[in-house]
Amino acid sequence: MDTATRLLRLLSLLQSRPQWDGAELATKLDITPRTVRRDVARLRSLGYPIDAEAGIGGGYRLGPGGRLPPLLLEDEEAVAVAVGLRAASTTTVSGVEEAAISALAKLNQVLPARLREQVAAISAQVAQLPQGELPTIDGEVLTTLAAACRDTEGLRFAYRTHDGTDANRSVEPLRIVHTGRRWYLVARDRDRNAWRTFRVDRITNPSPTGIRHHFDNPPDPLALVAEGTNIAPWDLVARVLIHANAQTVTPHIPANQAVVHPRTATTCELHFAANDLAPLVTQVTRIPWPFEILEPPELRTAVQELAQRLLNS
């Protein structure tokens, strides 16, 4: 193996996991530990930040900063990245479409013909349902929110409410949730001392406060968004007691249709909503576990009448 090939292989190994022992790298590359040290020095001279720690528990790791290392992908990884970039080229996050198209063009330029054919075949046979007019998300706003969630750092931003009113908010961010159609920030509103969900497309000028926070018992962000988008906007809310635990029920209930609340080791509550009874009745008839309708009473009556009609048919 010549030096250039060995250096690329060394970079690939350093990318594949957080840390490598020098002896492991020597074995993988079929070289001596001394040659590993020389190759690491060569990569450092080329601008790649490789950290090293001696002793037990030490080793080599690719650090942040410096030059972006070349990504050495296996065939399956290259196909997955190309397909993902094609999907990203139709995203609602501003700036991502152009970047995805540019990255895809670079990747296609170096893909072997057999892999380009695989990518083309997958893309030709995959169609996406139209999503309608969806709001565009500012990429920089999304990045700022994500960084604040990661760093548990407070944020201030301007927010446009549902009725079009503009207000300033000070929050402690927890998580960003994407429903497939919209992006939401789940955060604790400092002024209201309550958990809230904020549509990211309505957030402008977010700025970190520099104040860190800690959550002792945060809510499930997915459940909070599901409650806000699937329950709150509707007139009728159904509460159904399921005689099965939440761990059993949750994988079978789409998060965009209903919300599962644990109750006991053997039961949970299912919440779903609509503007009239018919969709609620349909939802109930799809429940495969023993259940009891808690609310509303008219839903219980409608389901009983349906059951009786079916028995009489």
Secondary structure as a PSIPRED ss2 file (coil, helix, strand):
# PSIPRED VFORMAT (PSIPRED V4.0)

   1 M C   1.000  0.000  0.000
   2 D C   1.000  0.000  0.000
   3 T H   0.000  1.000  0.000
   4 A H   0.000  1.000  0.000
   5 T H   0.000  1.000  0.000
   6 R H   0.000  1.000  0.000
   7 L H   0.000  1.000  0.000
   8 L H   0.000  1.000  0.000
   9 R H   0.000  1.000  0.000
  10 L H   0.000  1.000  0.000
  11 L H   0.000  1.000  0.000
  12 S H   0.000  1.000  0.000
  13 L H   0.000  1.000  0.000
  14 L H   0.000  1.000  0.000
  15 Q H   0.000  1.000  0.000
  16 S H   0.000  1.000  0.000
  17 R C   1.000  0.000  0.000
  18 P C   1.000  0.000  0.000
  19 Q C   1.000  0.000  0.000
  20 W E   0.000  0.000  1.000
  21 D C   1.000  0.000  0.000
  22 G H   0.000  1.000  0.000
  23 A H   0.000  1.000  0.000
  24 E H   0.000  1.000  0.000
  25 L H   0.000  1.000  0.000
  26 A H   0.000  1.000  0.000
  27 T H   0.000  1.000  0.000
  28 K H   0.000  1.000  0.000
  29 L H   0.000  1.000  0.000
  30 D C   1.000  0.000  0.000
  31 I C   1.000  0.000  0.000
  32 T C   1.000  0.000  0.000
  33 P H   0.000  1.000  0.000
  34 R H   0.000  1.000  0.000
  35 T H   0.000  1.000  0.000
  36 V H   0.000  1.000  0.000
  37 R H   0.000  1.000  0.000
  38 R H   0.000  1.000  0.000
  39 D H   0.000  1.000  0.000
  40 V H   0.000  1.000  0.000
  41 A H   0.000  1.000  0.000
  42 R H   0.000  1.000  0.000
  43 L H   0.000  1.000  0.000
  44 R H   0.000  1.000  0.000
  45 S H   0.000  1.000  0.000
  46 L C   1.000  0.000  0.000
  47 G C   1.000  0.000  0.000
  48 Y C   1.000  0.000  0.000
  49 P C   1.000  0.000  0.000
  50 I E   0.000  0.000  1.000
  51 D E   0.000  0.000  1.000
  52 A E   0.000  0.000  1.000
  53 E E   0.000  0.000  1.000
  54 A C   1.000  0.000  0.000
  55 G C   1.000  0.000  0.000
  56 I C   1.000  0.000  0.000
  57 G C   1.000  0.000  0.000
  58 G C   1.000  0.000  0.000
  59 G E   0.000  0.000  1.000
  60 Y E   0.000  0.000  1.000
  61 R E   0.000  0.000  1.000
  62 L E   0.000  0.000  1.000
  63 G C   1.000  0.000  0.000
  64 P C   1.000  0.000  0.000
  65 G C   1.000  0.000  0.000
  66 G C   1.000  0.000  0.000
  67 R C   1.000  0.000  0.000
  68 L C   1.000  0.000  0.000
  69 P C   1.000  0.000  0.000
  70 P C   1.000  0.000  0.000
  71 L C   1.000  0.000  0.000
  72 L C   1.000  0.000  0.000
  73 L C   1.000  0.000  0.000
  74 E C   1.000  0.000  0.000
  75 D H   0.000  1.000  0.000
  76 E H   0.000  1.000  0.000
  77 E H   0.000  1.000  0.000
  78 A H   0.000  1.000  0.000
  79 V H   0.000  1.000  0.000
  80 A H   0.000  1.000  0.000
  81 V H   0.000  1.000  0.000
  82 A H   0.000  1.000  0.000
  83 V H   0.000  1.000  0.000
  84 G H   0.000  1.000  0.000
  85 L H   0.000  1.000  0.000
  86 R H   0.000  1.000  0.000
  87 A H   0.000  1.000  0.000
  88 A H   0.000  1.000  0.000
  89 S C   1.000  0.000  0.000
  90 T C   1.000  0.000  0.000
  91 T C   1.000  0.000  0.000
  92 T C   1.000  0.000  0.000
  93 V E   0.000  0.000  1.000
  94 S C   1.000  0.000  0.000
  95 G C   1.000  0.000  0.000
  96 V H   0.000  1.000  0.000
  97 E H   0.000  1.000  0.000
  98 E H   0.000  1.000  0.000
  99 A H   0.000  1.000  0.000
 100 A H   0.000  1.000  0.000
 101 I H   0.000  1.000  0.000
 102 S H   0.000  1.000  0.000
 103 A H   0.000  1.000  0.000
 104 L H   0.000  1.000  0.000
 105 A H   0.000  1.000  0.000
 106 K H   0.000  1.000  0.000
 107 L H   0.000  1.000  0.000
 108 N H   0.000  1.000  0.000
 109 Q H   0.000  1.000  0.000
 110 V H   0.000  1.000  0.000
 111 L C   1.000  0.000  0.000
 112 P C   1.000  0.000  0.000
 113 A H   0.000  1.000  0.000
 114 R H   0.000  1.000  0.000
 115 L H   0.000  1.000  0.000
 116 R H   0.000  1.000  0.000
 117 E H   0.000  1.000  0.000
 118 Q H   0.000  1.000  0.000
 119 V H   0.000  1.000  0.000
 120 A H   0.000  1.000  0.000
 121 A H   0.000  1.000  0.000
 122 I H   0.000  1.000  0.000
 123 S H   0.000  1.000  0.000
 124 A H   0.000  1.000  0.000
 125 Q H   0.000  1.000  0.000
 126 V C   1.000  0.000  0.000
 127 A C   1.000  0.000  0.000
 128 Q C   1.000  0.000  0.000
 129 L C   1.000  0.000  0.000
 130 P C   1.000  0.000  0.000
 131 Q C   1.000  0.000  0.000
 132 G C   1.000  0.000  0.000
 133 E C   1.000  0.000  0.000
 134 L C   1.000  0.000  0.000
 135 P C   1.000  0.000  0.000
 136 T C   1.000  0.000  0.000
 137 I E   0.000  0.000  1.000
 138 D C   1.000  0.000  0.000
 139 G H   0.000  1.000  0.000
 140 E H   0.000  1.000  0.000
 141 V H   0.000  1.000  0.000
 142 L H   0.000  1.000  0.000
 143 T H   0.000  1.000  0.000
 144 T H   0.000  1.000  0.000
 145 L H   0.000  1.000  0.000
 146 A H   0.000  1.000  0.000
 147 A H   0.000  1.000  0.000
 148 A H   0.000  1.000  0.000
 149 C H   0.000  1.000  0.000
 150 R H   0.000  1.000  0.000
 151 D H   0.000  1.000  0.000
 152 T C   1.000  0.000  0.000
 153 E E   0.000  0.000  1.000
 154 G E   0.000  0.000  1.000
 155 L E   0.000  0.000  1.000
 156 R E   0.000  0.000  1.000
 157 F E   0.000  0.000  1.000
 158 A E   0.000  0.000  1.000
 159 Y E   0.000  0.000  1.000
 160 R E   0.000  0.000  1.000
 161 T C   1.000  0.000  0.000
 162 H C   1.000  0.000  0.000
 163 D C   1.000  0.000  0.000
 164 G C   1.000  0.000  0.000
 165 T C   1.000  0.000  0.000
 166 D E   0.000  0.000  1.000
 167 A E   0.000  0.000  1.000
 168 N E   0.000  0.000  1.000
 169 R E   0.000  0.000  1.000
 170 S E   0.000  0.000  1.000
 171 V E   0.000  0.000  1.000
 172 E E   0.000  0.000  1.000
 173 P E   0.000  0.000  1.000
 174 L E   0.000  0.000  1.000
 175 R E   0.000  0.000  1.000
 176 I E   0.000  0.000  1.000
 177 V E   0.000  0.000  1.000
 178 H E   0.000  0.000  1.000
 179 T C   1.000  0.000  0.000
 180 G C   1.000  0.000  0.000
 181 R C   1.000  0.000  0.000
 182 R C   1.000  0.000  0.000
 183 W E   0.000  0.000  1.000
 184 Y E   0.000  0.000  1.000
 185 L E   0.000  0.000  1.000
 186 V E   0.000  0.000  1.000
 187 A E   0.000  0.000  1.000
 188 R E   0.000  0.000  1.000
 189 D E   0.000  0.000  1.000
 190 R C   1.000  0.000  0.000
 191 D C   1.000  0.000  0.000
 192 R C   1.000  0.000  0.000
 193 N C   1.000  0.000  0.000
 194 A E   0.000  0.000  1.000
 195 W E   0.000  0.000  1.000
 196 R E   0.000  0.000  1.000
 197 T E   0.000  0.000  1.000
 198 F E   0.000  0.000  1.000
 199 R E   0.000  0.000  1.000
 200 V H   0.000  1.000  0.000
 201 D H   0.000  1.000  0.000
 202 R H   0.000  1.000  0.000
 203 I E   0.000  0.000  1.000
 204 T E   0.000  0.000  1.000
 205 N E   0.000  0.000  1.000
 206 P E   0.000  0.000  1.000
 207 S E   0.000  0.000  1.000
 208 P E   0.000  0.000  1.000
 209 T E   0.000  0.000  1.000
 210 G E   0.000  0.000  1.000
 211 I E   0.000  0.000  1.000
 212 R E   0.000  0.000  1.000
 213 H C   1.000  0.000  0.000
 214 H C   1.000  0.000  0.000
 215 F C   1.000  0.000  0.000
 216 D C   1.000  0.000  0.000
 217 N C   1.000  0.000  0.000
 218 P C   1.000  0.000  0.000
 219 P C   1.000  0.000  0.000
 220 D C   1.000  0.000  0.000
 221 P H   0.000  1.000  0.000
 222 L H   0.000  1.000  0.000
 223 A H   0.000  1.000  0.000
 224 L H   0.000  1.000  0.000
 225 V H   0.000  1.000  0.000
 226 A H   0.000  1.000  0.000
 227 E H   0.000  1.000  0.000
 228 G H   0.000  1.000  0.000
 229 T H   0.000  1.000  0.000
 230 N H   0.000  1.000  0.000
 231 I H   0.000  1.000  0.000
 232 A C   1.000  0.000  0.000
 233 P C   1.000  0.000  0.000
 234 W C   1.000  0.000  0.000
 235 D C   1.000  0.000  0.000
 236 L E   0.000  0.000  1.000
 237 V E   0.000  0.000  1.000
 238 A E   0.000  0.000  1.000
 239 R E   0.000  0.000  1.000
 240 V E   0.000  0.000  1.000
 241 L E   0.000  0.000  1.000
 242 I E   0.000  0.000  1.000
 243 H C   1.000  0.000  0.000
 244 A C   1.000  0.000  0.000
 245 N C   1.000  0.000  0.000
 246 A H   0.000  1.000  0.000
 247 Q H   0.000  1.000  0.000
 248 T H   0.000  1.000  0.000
 249 V H   0.000  1.000  0.000
 250 T H   0.000  1.000  0.000
 251 P H   0.000  1.000  0.000
 252 H H   0.000  1.000  0.000
 253 I C   1.000  0.000  0.000
 254 P C   1.000  0.000  0.000
 255 A C   1.000  0.000  0.000
 256 N C   1.000  0.000  0.000
 257 Q C   1.000  0.000  0.000
 258 A C   1.000  0.000  0.000
 259 V E   0.000  0.000  1.000
 260 V E   0.000  0.000  1.000
 261 H E   0.000  0.000  1.000
 262 P E   0.000  0.000  1.000
 263 R C   1.000  0.000  0.000
 264 T C   1.000  0.000  0.000
 265 A C   1.000  0.000  0.000
 266 T C   1.000  0.000  0.000
 267 T C   1.000  0.000  0.000
 268 C E   0.000  0.000  1.000
 269 E E   0.000  0.000  1.000
 270 L E   0.000  0.000  1.000
 271 H E   0.000  0.000  1.000
 272 F E   0.000  0.000  1.000
 273 A E   0.000  0.000  1.000
 274 A E   0.000  0.000  1.000
 275 N C   1.000  0.000  0.000
 276 D C   1.000  0.000  0.000
 277 L H   0.000  1.000  0.000
 278 A H   0.000  1.000  0.000
 279 P H   0.000  1.000  0.000
 280 L H   0.000  1.000  0.000
 281 V H   0.000  1.000  0.000
 282 T H   0.000  1.000  0.000
 283 Q H   0.000  1.000  0.000
 284 V H   0.000  1.000  0.000
 285 T H   0.000  1.000  0.000
 286 R C   1.000  0.000  0.000
 287 I C   1.000  0.000  0.000
 288 P C   1.000  0.000  0.000
 289 W C   1.000  0.000  0.000
 290 P C   1.000  0.000  0.000
 291 F E   0.000  0.000  1.000
 292 E E   0.000  0.000  1.000
 293 I E   0.000  0.000  1.000
 294 L E   0.000  0.000  1.000
 295 E E   0.000  0.000  1.000
 296 P C   1.000  0.000  0.000
 297 P H   0.000  1.000  0.000
 298 E H   0.000  1.000  0.000
 299 L H   0.000  1.000  0.000
 300 R H   0.000  1.000  0.000
 301 T H   0.000  1.000  0.000
 302 A H   0.000  1.000  0.000
 303 V H   0.000  1.000  0.000
 304 Q H   0.000  1.000  0.000
 305 E H   0.000  1.000  0.000
 306 L H   0.000  1.000  0.000
 307 A H   0.000  1.000  0.000
 308 Q H   0.000  1.000  0.000
 309 R H   0.000  1.000  0.000
 310 L H   0.000  1.000  0.000
 311 L H   0.000  1.000  0.000
 312 N H   0.000  1.000  0.000
 313 S C   1.000  0.000  0.000
